Amino acid sequence: MTNLNRRTFMKTSVGAVAASLMYTGASQAEVKALTATTPRTLGKTGITTSLLGMGTGTRAWKKDSAQIRRGEDVFVGTIAHAYEQGLRYFDLADMYGSHQYMTKAMKKAAMKRDELTLLTKTVSKTAEAVQADVDLFLKELETDYLDIVLLHCMTKGDWDVTFAPCMEVLAKAKEQGKIRAVGVSCHNLDAMKTAAELDWVDVMLSRINPFGVRMDGTPEEVTAVLKTAHANGKGMLGMKILGEGKMADKIDESLAFVLGLGCIDVINIGFLAQSEVDDTVRRIAAVG
């Protein structure tokens, strides 16, 4: 079964999860050679997961994505293959339509729920709608808890004021054990700056690559904010490593840049095929 009783989960130590990932006990700063499956801890959250994760919402909106357009067998098979290759972080969203595919892949590959880090997102703008989203996400993923829930696509520096009621709902769900960590994905530099300093934020999902493609500022501007957030104990997730595929021919350069920043804990890439998973795993080992 993919479901894990919340009470059982709360009794599971972070050390046990890390052990399942063959964690050696070394701090992230002490790990010299990185691989796709290197265990990484997300800031102060206590969540440990694989360095590389799989995104499920490439060019996605209204429950459609490049992954879905590949067909269910390919999509589910790619998720299952990523798990079999040691990836434990999966970036999801109901708006991508990816929850049901993840649930099917969890069953197909007999995934252990307590090894997974499932991140999802809400685009709702009211407290009532966010509460309904949390309940729906739990149902769609057939789980008692969500590892990370983000307010998605913040585009203004005052989002913490505008979305305060939504933040309260997620904070309460966190207190209830329905969510392990909360945070934001930002599509604006001022929004990122707010997130970097805000105590409510446990996790940030940010666009970063050395080319400034599909980002919220220059690499220098964005890196400065990400370093501040990292220093403030935020769990730092990097996305758009390949500029949403536009810089796929420079993957080694981008991986070396992002992994070398020292302020990104985990990265996700929206894989469309099993071969892309294997290629990226190999490349991280080469540059790590």
N, C-alpha and C positions, 0 to 999 in steps of 0.2 A: 504494500500500500504506500502511496505517496504522502498520505496524511500523517502528521506527527502531533500528538496531543500537546497543547500549549504548556500544560503543567510539566510534562516530561521534558519539553524543550527548555523550560526555564531552569530545570535542574541540571541541564547539560552544560558543562563548563566550556569556556572558550578553549581551554587546553585540549579537551577531547576533540573538538572540531579541528584544531590545528594538527593534532596527532593523526587524524584521518587523512590530512593532506601531507603527511610526512614532514611536518614542521620540525626543524632541528633545534629551535630554541634561540637561534641567533636573531638579533634585532635586524630591522630592514637595512639600517645603515651598515651593518656588518656583513651582509650578504654581498659577495663580490660578483659572482656569476649568476645572472638572472636567466630563468627559463620561463616559458609560458605558464608553467604550473607552480612556480615559486610562490609559497604562501605569503600573503601581504595583509597587514592589518590596516583597517580604514580608520585612521586618526584615533580618536578617543572612544570609538563606538564599541570596541571589543570584537568587532566582526572581522574574521580572517577568511580570506578567499584567494583564488588564484590570480596571479598577475594579469593574465589575459582572460577576458570575458567575451561573450558573444552578444552583439546587438541584434535586435529583431525588428528594427523599424527603419530600414533604409528607404529613403524617399517615401515615407509613410504618412498617411492621413486618412481619416474616416474609415478605419479598420481595413486598410489595404496597404500593402508594402511590396517592395521588390522581392522579399522573401515569399510572401503569399502568392505572388504572381508566378513563382517557380512551381507551385503545386504543393499539395499537402505532403505527399510522400517525400519530396525533396526537402521541404522545410523541416518536417519532423525528423527525418533522417540526419539532417545537418546538425540539429540540436543534439540528438542522441550521440552522434559522432564526436561532437565537441566535448561532451561529458566523458565519453570513452577515452578521449585524448587527455583528460585531466583538467579541463576547464570547469570551473565551479560557479562562475558569476554569469548571470544571464540578465540582460537589460531588456525589460518588457514594457508594455503599456496596453491597456484596453483599447486606446485610440489607434494602436497599431493592429489590433485584432490578433495579437500574438499569445494571449493567455491560454487559449484553448490548445494551440499548437504545443506550447510548453507542457501543458498537462498531459497531452498524448505522448510527448517525448519522454516525460518522467516515467510513465508506465512502460513504454517500449524498452527503455534502457534500464529499468528497475533502479532508478536513481534513489539514493538515500537522501531524504529531505534535509536532514541535519548537516549534510555536506554542502548543500546548495546555498548560494546567495541570490535570492530573487529580488530584483529591483523593479518597481513599477511606478507609474506616474499618474497624476490626476491633472486635468485641465479645467476642472470645475472652478467656479468663482464664488460659490456660496457655501456656508457651513453645512447646510442640509445636503447639498449635492456631493460635497466631499465625503460626508458620512455614508451616503448611499454608495459612493465609489468604493470606499474601503470594504463595505459589506459585499459588494459585487465582486471585487478582486479576490477576496478570500474564497468566494464560491467558485469562481471561474478556475482558480488555481488549485482548488480542492485541498486547501491547507488551513491550518488554524492560525498561522501568523505570516506576515510579510516581512522580509528582512529590511527592505528600504522602500519608503514611499516618498516621492518627490512632488513638489509643486512644479509643474512643467512649464518651461519656456517663459521665464520671467524677463520682461523687456524694459522695465523702468526701475530707477533707483529707489523709489518709494514702495516697492512691492510689499515690503514688510508691514506697511500701513494698510494698503489696499486689501491684502489677503490675510489680515490678522485673524478674522473669524475662522478661516480655513486652517490656519496654523494651529489654533486652539483645538480644533477637532483632531488633527493629526497628533498633537501632543497628548491628548487624552487617550487616543488609541494606543499610543506608545506606553503610557502608564498602565493600560489594561493588558499589555503583553500581546496585542494584536499586531504591533509594528515594533521592530527592533531599533530602527533609526529613521530620522526624517531629514528632509533637506530640499534642495532646489536644483533645477537645471536652468541655466541662464543663457539668454541670447542677446545680451547687452552688457557692455563694460560696466556701467554704473550699477546695474543689477548685481553683477559679480562682486563689486566692491562692497555693496551692502551685505551680501551673503558672507563674505570673508570675515566680517566683524561681528556678525549677529550670533548671539549665544544659542538661539533656537536651532540653528543649522548644525546638524551632525555631519552631513554629507553634501558635497557639491559635485555636480556633473557638468564638466566644462569642455568647451571646444578648444583644442590645442594641436597645433602642428607647426613646423618651422617655416611654412610658406604663407601663413596668414589667410589661407583659403577656407571659406565658410567659418570664419572666426568672428570675434566681437571686438577686435582691435588688432594692432600689430602683435607679432609674437612677443616683443619686448614688453608691451603694455599688459598683455594677458598674463605673461609669466610673472610679472611683478605682483599682480593680484593673487595669483595662485600660490606664490611663495608666502604671502601674508596669511592666506587662509590655512595653508599647511602648518605654518608656525603657530596658528591659533588652535590647532588640534582638529581641524576638519578632516574627514575622510575624503580623499581627493580622487575622483574618477575622471579619466580623460576620454573624450570622444572626438569624432571627426579627425582622427589621426591621419587619415588619408584624404581629408577634405571632401568627404562623402564620395570617395572613389575618383575624384578628379586628379589626385596625385598618386594613384596606385603604382605608377611606374617608378616612384621614388620612395617606396615603402621602407627600404633599409635606412635611408637618410632620416625619414620621419621617426621611425622607431628609436634610432640612436639618439635623436634630439630629445624626444619626449621622456624616454627612460633615463636620460642623463640629467634631466632637470633637477631631480631630487625632491620634487614636490608633488609628483603624481604617484599615487599608491597602486592604482589598477587602471587598465585601459580596456575599452571594448571596441570591437570592430564588427560591422554588420556583414557577416559571412553569408554568401548565397549558395555555397556548395562545400562539400566535405573537403575537396582538394584545396580550397582557400584556407580552411582551418589548418590543414597539414603544412601548407606553405608558410603560414604565419608562425606557427609553432617552431618550424625549422629556422626561420629568419631571426626570431627573438633569441634563440639559442646562440646564433652566430654573432649577434650584436651585443648580447648581454654580458 
